[in-house]
Amino acid sequence: MTEKPRLSNATLHHLAKDVELPGYDRSLVRIGIVHLGIGAFHRAHQAVYTDSVLASGDNRWGILGVSLRSGETREALEPQDGLYTVASRDGGGDSFRVIGSIGKVLVAPENPEAVLAAMADPDVRIVSLTVTEKGYCYSPATASLDEIHTDIVHDLANSAAPRSAIGFIVEALARRRANGSEPFTLLSCDNLPSNGETLKRVVTRFAELRDPALGLYIRDNVAFPSTMVDRIVPATTDADRATVAQSTGLSDAWPIMTEPFTQWVVEDHFPSGRPVWEKYGVTFVDNVDAFELMKLRLLNGSHSTLAYLGYLAGHETVSDVMRAEGFSTLIEAMMDEEITPTLPPLPGFDLVAYKTQLRERFRNPALRHRTWQIAMDGSQKLPQRLLNTIRKRLEQKKPFDRLALGVAGWMRYATGVDENGKPIDVRDPLANEFKQRTAGKRKANEIVDVYLGLAEVFGKDLPKSQKFRETVCHALERLLKDGAATAVVLS
Ligand code: CS2
């Protein structure tokens, strides 16, 4: 195969005819949004909606992306003038769209001052975030700032050269306040319940620790709308790069592979203005909580369960897991019998169709979404995906055996050794802790006790619940005795 020219402003005319293009003059676009955490998810989701707004002629909402860790995204996108391809795939085929909404990418550790200067620019009206659960530097069980987190300790002592998203936000807001410019609106797009409120809690606390007056100013003057975001975005592979080059005619160092489905529900509280995202499919509501709980519990709760049990049963991708015996039945019963009765009502919303569609999305044969990818950071994900649902079931005095099997699957996975005795590459801020604490433990009750000692994950209540302990122990016993594949079939 001959090497295709690289995607850039100058090569757009080489693109295959059916590729959708940013149909606007990119040189006229001004930066109005700074996005922290410019990973694949943002580029598959918010940046696509914003591209449509720019194409409508409103050029105030260009995005400046910030990587808080490595320079990989900048290295991929800079030679491409910020352009990249989004491939939407399902069994019916692929469609390709080149997105132009990202104007520039900064790498925070290289030049924190440049990031702060961008965030302090009065033209910037929104700072959005996809920094993953651990980027909030909080304790997952309580969702309040982890005041002894190394990045938080560092940022409190070095306000002009922060490392964490929280440190950047507070310093930028302090500068805007000192300059007399309006604060920006903060838009959390991570999978956390009441993500706006959570962000407000950690940001305000951090500011208060710096200066109580700044904490009060932020509490009273900055908007933190909550959002529910949804699109499944597997990590890009070299095979994906080859498909994109072949199909579009241009090579792209970091295209995004995703599904056709996309959803964004946002609380409409943007005192400094916002793009007309509603024209392009975004739903604006007064309160997003019911949508967020529905998505976190049904989609992400099922996803994590499929990931841990599926990985242990030897499956590489979610669609492989959905095809294996017993998994689809398990997930359907878990959704209908154990999760749905915990959800607040959403009048007029067709929950049955939503759940059917979710399972179809998990089955999408064109997406290679690895169980290992979803299994990452379980300690940060479990509370909102499975444990809060279980809390509700305990309150209702109803069974939760399938949810408990998901939790036991995580415990088994996080020991770091698979069912064939091979090591698992567990990615989690607490990975070493799991390994050390579970080493040499063989019995289900001993392993469960070790995990229940992690108050930052299980809180203070669950370890005290006899019912919780027993149900998880029973599930883990089955996993240890029969293996995940059989335990799922028998569940
Ligand atoms: C997944 C999510 O990786 C994970 O943990 O469950 O990223 C999921 O694909 C998205 O939330 C879908 O919107």
Residues whose N, C-alpha, C, O or C-beta is under 5 A from the ligand:
A	BS01	CS2	N191 V229 D230 R231 I232 V233 N300 H303 Q373 I374
